[in-house]
Amino acid sequence: MATSKVSPPPSPPPSQPQSKQSQEQKSEMATPTSSDISSVIDSPANKAQEAHHIAFFNSIPWCSSLLSSTPNLIVSQSVSRIIRPSGCEEDALLSQTLNSPDAIPAYITFYSPPPKPTDHVYEVKSLIALGPKVNGWEGICHGGIVMTLLDEVMGQLFAVNKDSGAMDSKMPVLTGFLNTAFKKPVRTGTKEKPAIVLVVARLTKMKGRKHFCEGVVYGDGEGKNELARAEALFVQLRESKI
């Protein structure tokens, strides 16, 4: 998806879970089941939300530079941020609970496509906006939310690889462990001007159903300072476990 700078800068994207607009979105997407979201990804509501999020980050110079730095970069709304069918609670934490102007108003994922469509994608990056409703201490993101961001973006590795066919798409991949080191405070912003972090996730080793990953949160201005780092194990369930 091509990116371009937007002027004037848009305000942070509005909250989706509530309001008349949200009710209309839920109404238009009430038919698909919770396990089949392919038909809602390209809905007008999701396309509008995706465009707003990308435009928001493109309005910030250092974010726009990242999004235009590599040819053929794939930029999209993160899978867990997709507005789901009415009654579906899958990915509710990111798509509903934290999807508000003063929590996490914007979140996108981007990565370079592999040499072959079915090759693994080994690295994904996300830009995430943080408002005051994810605070622990005032102006500082709660440590549990920082771990959530690391776990979430690592999870996008599996979403991307399942979508391309590089991984079995039927069975879920669950977190085995997530060991996190906090280097510096992860700052948050205001409802009007949220702070931005860059989260980078890498798939470092695969052994059968076991997938080892590492993730880093960068922030403090232009996403250059390492704030937190994690190592994780994700395990794809056997069909008999479902």
KOLZA-810126 format. One line per 4 residues: number of its first residue (from 1); for each residue x, y, z of C-alpha. Coordinates in steps of 0.02 Angstrom, whole numbers, always signed. Each point is the difference from the previous one (the first is absolute). Layout:
BEGIN
NUM) X:Y:Z  ...
***
This chain:
BEGIN
1) +0:+0:+0  +74:+166:-49  +13:+138:+129  -4:+187:-17
5) +14:+150:+114  -160:+78:+60  -26:+185:+29  -66:+69:+112
9) +34:-133:+134  -159:-93:+50  -52:-16:+180  +19:-170:+84
13) -128:-124:-68  -167:-1:+91  -56:-140:+113  -88:-140:-93
17) -85:-109:+131  -135:+125:+49  -113:+130:-84  -130:-7:-138
21) +137:-23:-130  +60:-156:+91  -177:-70:+9  -18:+23:-188
25) +168:-87:-27  -55:-147:+107  -164:-10:-93  +84:-9:-170
29) +116:-139:+60  -122:-108:+97  -4:-145:-123  +177:-77:+8
33) +44:-119:+141  +139:+36:+126  +116:-122:-86  -23:+76:-174
37) +55:+182:-7  +59:-2:-181  -164:+78:-56  +11:+145:+122
41) +182:+51:-26  -46:+94:-159  -161:+74:+69  -22:+190:-14
45) +17:+16:+190  +166:-92:+6  +69:+85:-155  -43:+170:+75
49) +82:-44:+166  +156:-66:-88  +15:+156:-108  -20:+113:+152
53) +134:-91:+98  +125:+3:-144  -36:+184:-32  +25:+38:+184
57) +174:-78:+3  +46:+76:-168  -34:+171:+76  +146:-28:+121
61) +165:+28:-93  +105:-139:+78  -143:-126:-19  -29:+52:-180
65) +186:-23:-33  -10:-179:+65  -152:-38:-106  +82:+63:-159
69) +177:-63:+32  -14:-169:-86  -69:-40:-174  -154:-114:-5
73) -28:+17:+187  -167:-77:+52  -92:+117:+119  -168:-46:+74
77) -114:+7:+149  +53:-134:+123  -109:-156:-6  -46:+12:+184
81) -65:+178:-28  -128:-52:-130  -180:+43:+45  -80:-170:+24
85) -176:-64:-35  -133:+40:+128  +17:-115:+151  +177:-56:-42
89) +119:+26:+146  +158:-63:-85  +143:+127:+18  -117:+106:+108
93) +145:+73:+101  +76:+92:-149  -154:+22:-110  -117:+57:+139
97) +67:+27:+176  +156:+99:-47  -70:+72:-163  -39:+176:+60
101) +73:+175:-24  +77:+2:+174  +66:-181:+5  +72:-69:-163
105) -79:+108:-136  +108:-60:-145  +96:-160:-40  +70:-63:-165
109) +120:-138:-54  +125:+3:-142  +127:-120:-73  +98:-40:-157
113) -73:-142:-105  +107:-159:-9  +86:-54:-163  -139:-126:-33
117) -181:+25:+55  -1:-158:+107  +171:+32:+81  -2:+47:+183
121) -1:+182:+53  +130:+8:+139  -24:+180:+55  -148:+116:+24
125) -8:+176:+69  -143:+96:+77  -32:+183:+39  -112:+20:+152
129) -73:+159:+76  -13:+5:+191  -121:+112:+94  -23:+31:+187
133) -122:-144:+29  +143:-126:-10  +96:+87:+140  +72:-83:+153
137) +91:+148:+75  -54:+166:-72  +74:+20:-174  +73:-177:+1
141) -77:-152:-83  -49:-141:+118  +129:-141:-5  -135:-129:-37
145) -54:+101:-152  +181:+8:-60  +7:-189:+9  -167:-7:-91
149) +72:+104:-142  +150:-115:-16  -109:-156:+5  -122:+79:-124
153) +126:+50:-132  +89:-168:+12  -172:-75:-30  -13:+100:-161
157) +142:-107:-68  -116:-150:+5  -147:+96:-70  +105:+54:-149
161) +73:-173:-31  -168:-86:+16  -76:+122:-123  +137:-35:-128
165) -10:-188:+19  +173:-16:+77  -81:-71:+158  -148:-113:+33
169) -146:+120:+19  -116:-117:+95  +83:-18:+169  +28:+145:+121
173) +174:+49:+60  +7:+39:+187  +131:+81:+109  +108:-125:+95
177) +107:+128:+91  +39:+185:-16  +157:+58:+91  +9:+189:+3
181) +136:+122:+51  -52:+181:+28  +142:+118:-48  -83:+171:+13
185) -177:+65:+36  -118:-10:-148  -77:+173:-8  -181:+34:-41
189) -79:+158:-70  -165:+89:+12  -166:-32:-84  +39:+143:-120
193) +182:-51:-28  +37:-183:+38  +179:-62:+14  +61:-116:-138
197) +102:-159:+22  +78:-114:-130  -10:-185:+41  +109:-122:-99
201) -31:-188:+7  +112:-135:-75  -22:-187:-22  +169:-70:+52
205) -23:-189:-1  -129:-132:-43  +0:-178:+68  -155:-97:-45
209) -147:+86:+82  +115:+111:+102  +40:+176:-62  +128:+109:+88
213) -12:+188:-16  +77:+160:+63  -79:+171:+9  +58:+177:+38
217) -95:+159:+44  +80:+161:-61  -57:+174:+47  +50:+169:+73
221) -33:+119:-142  +44:-83:-164  +0:-183:+48  +189:-13:+15
225) +22:-47:+184  -26:-177:+61  -126:+0:+142  -43:-184:+25
229) +52:-167:-71  -76:-174:+9  +37:-179:-48  -147:-115:-26
233) -55:-175:-45  -161:-27:-98  -74:-173:-24  -122:-49:-136
237) -133:-114:+73  -35:-174:-63  -174:-27:-69  -40:-120:+141
241) +24:+142:+126  -145:+102:-70
***
